[in-house]
Amino acid sequence: MNIATEYLHTLEGRIRIKVPEIKGSPTKAGELEQQVQWQSGIHSIKANPTTGNVLIYYDPRTTQQKDIFRTFCEFGYLQPIAPQAGLSRESSEESPSLINLMVTTVAQSMMEAALTRLVTAII
């Protein structure tokens, strides 16, 4: 599952997610904790209203990361990245990740700029 978020860090049994909606709002942070903590396999969840980060410890034998992300999406805290129009589900799963796409685009732009400078210098 591809998730649109500014920051996501995962390890087996631990997830840290940046959720901008809770930053500066202890009430929203508490609501998020109440809504998600019931999910099977979650040991603890701490939503920090100062940083906007949510730290989740879970049992990977009883729940998967995608299940936790799905719960966050259901409550509106995360948005899945929609597959591009005209692509089947299979082809969207095989497509490169957003980060790989961004790195490739930046690298291509840098190469084009370098080649332009080289040609200009030669002329």
TIRO-661967 format. One record per residue (C-alpha): residue number from 1; residue in three letters; chain; x, y, z. Coordinates in Angstrom, 2 decimals, m for minus. Layout:
<sites>
   pos   code   unit        xx        yy        zz
   NUM    ALA      A         X         Y         Z
...
</sites>
This chain:
<sites>
   pos   code   unit        xx        yy        zz
     1    MET      A      0.00      0.00      0.00
     2    ASN      A      1.49      3.35     m1.06
     3    ILE      A      0.83      6.13      1.43
     4    ALA      A      1.10      9.87      0.83
     5    THR      A      2.86     11.23      3.91
     6    GLU      A      5.73     13.58      4.61
     7    TYR      A      7.49     11.06      6.84
     8    LEU      A      7.14      7.35      7.39
     9    HIS      A      9.63      5.08      9.14
    10    THR      A      8.93      1.41      9.64
    11    LEU      A     10.67     m1.48     11.32
    12    GLU      A      9.14     m4.82     12.10
    13    GLY      A      7.00     m4.19     15.15
    14    ARG      A      7.37     m0.39     15.07
    15    ILE      A      6.02      2.42     12.87
    16    ARG      A      6.57      6.17     13.10
    17    ILE      A      4.28      8.35     10.95
    18    LYS      A      4.08     12.13     10.57
    19    VAL      A      0.42     13.18     10.83
    20    PRO      A      0.16     16.96     10.28
    21    GLU      A     m3.44     17.10     11.56
    22    ILE      A     m2.36     16.38     15.15
    23    LYS      A      0.52     18.88     15.29
    24    GLY      A     m0.42     21.57     17.78
    25    SER      A     m3.61     19.78     18.80
    26    PRO      A     m3.48     17.60     21.93
    27    THR      A     m7.21     16.92     21.44
    28    LYS      A     m6.71     15.48     17.95
    29    ALA      A     m3.67     13.50     19.15
    30    GLY      A     m5.79     11.94     21.91
    31    GLU      A     m8.60     11.18     19.47
    32    LEU      A     m6.17      9.43     17.13
    33    GLU      A     m4.82      7.30     19.97
    34    GLN      A     m8.36      6.35     21.06
    35    GLN      A     m9.43      5.46     17.51
    36    VAL      A     m6.41      3.31     16.62
    37    GLN      A     m5.43      1.62     19.90
    38    TRP      A     m8.29     m0.88     19.71
    39    GLN      A     m6.83     m2.54     16.58
    40    SER      A     m5.74     m6.09     17.17
    41    GLY      A     m1.99     m6.51     17.59
    42    ILE      A     m1.20     m2.94     18.63
    43    HIS      A      0.75     m2.87     21.89
    44    SER      A      0.98      0.91     22.23
    45    ILE      A      0.37      4.11     20.32
    46    LYS      A      1.62      7.56     21.23
    47    ALA      A      0.57     10.60     19.21
    48    ASN      A      2.81     13.60     19.95
    49    PRO      A      1.02     16.92     19.35
    50    THR      A      4.29     18.85     19.59
    51    THR      A      5.99     17.07     16.67
    52    GLY      A      2.98     15.62     14.83
    53    ASN      A      4.56     12.17     15.00
    54    VAL      A      2.70      8.99     15.90
    55    LEU      A      4.72      6.07     17.27
    56    ILE      A      3.11      2.64     17.13
    57    TYR      A      4.43     m0.60     18.57
    58    TYR      A      2.65     m3.69     17.29
    59    ASP      A      2.93     m7.46     17.18
    60    PRO      A      3.92     m8.42     13.61
    61    ARG      A      2.65    m11.96     14.22
    62    THR      A     m0.94    m10.75     14.65
    63    THR      A     m1.14     m7.65     12.47
    64    GLN      A      0.60     m6.24      9.41
    65    GLN      A      1.74     m2.71      8.63
    66    LYS      A     m0.78     m2.43      5.79
    67    ASP      A     m3.61     m3.11      8.28
    68    ILE      A     m2.42     m0.25     10.48
    69    PHE      A     m2.11      2.06      7.46
    70    ARG      A     m5.61      1.06      6.35
    71    THR      A     m6.96      2.04      9.78
    72    PHE      A     m5.22      5.42      9.55
    73    CYS      A     m6.73      5.91      6.09
    74    GLU      A    m10.22      4.94      7.29
    75    PHE      A    m10.07      7.65      9.97
    76    GLY      A     m8.68     10.20      7.49
    77    TYR      A     m5.20     10.57      9.00
    78    LEU      A     m3.43      9.24      5.89
    79    GLN      A     m4.29      9.20      2.21
    80    PRO      A     m3.37      6.30     m0.06
    81    ILE      A     m1.70      7.24     m3.33
    82    ALA      A     m4.25      6.52     m6.02
    83    PRO      A     m3.06      4.48     m9.01
    84    GLN      A     m2.82      6.47    m12.23
    85    ALA      A     m5.86      6.38    m14.48
    86    GLY      A     m5.79      3.62    m17.04
    87    LEU      A     m3.43      1.38    m15.08
    88    SER      A     m4.56     m1.94    m13.76
    89    ARG      A     m3.94     m2.82    m10.12
    90    GLU      A     m1.21     m5.25    m11.13
    91    SER      A      0.71     m2.70    m13.18
    92    SER      A      0.44     m0.06    m10.44
    93    GLU      A      1.95     m2.50     m7.92
    94    GLU      A      4.84     m3.15    m10.29
    95    SER      A      5.45      0.56    m10.99
    96    PRO      A      8.31      2.33     m9.24
    97    SER      A      7.67      3.98     m5.90
    98    LEU      A      7.15      7.71     m5.65
    99    ILE      A     10.61      8.18     m4.15
   100    ASN      A     12.27      6.25     m6.99
   101    LEU      A     10.32      8.35     m9.49
   102    MET      A     11.44     11.58     m7.81
   103    VAL      A     15.09     10.48     m7.67
   104    THR      A     15.02      9.52    m11.35
   105    THR      A     13.45     12.84    m12.34
   106    VAL      A     15.98     14.88    m10.36
   107    ALA      A     18.88     12.84    m11.78
   108    GLN      A     17.61     13.36    m15.34
   109    SER      A     17.28     17.11    m14.76
   110    MET      A     20.81     17.31    m13.38
   111    MET      A     22.21     15.37    m16.34
   112    GLU      A     20.40     17.64    m18.81
   113    ALA      A     21.78     20.75    m17.06
   114    ALA      A     25.32     19.30    m17.06
   115    LEU      A     25.10     18.40    m20.76
   116    THR      A     23.79     21.87    m21.60
   117    ARG      A     26.76     23.46    m19.78
   118    LEU      A     29.20     21.12    m21.52
   119    VAL      A     27.84     21.88    m24.99
   120    THR      A     27.88     25.61    m24.21
   121    ALA      A     31.50     25.40    m23.07
   122    ILE      A     32.53     23.50    m26.21
   123    ILE      A     30.86     26.05    m28.52
</sites>
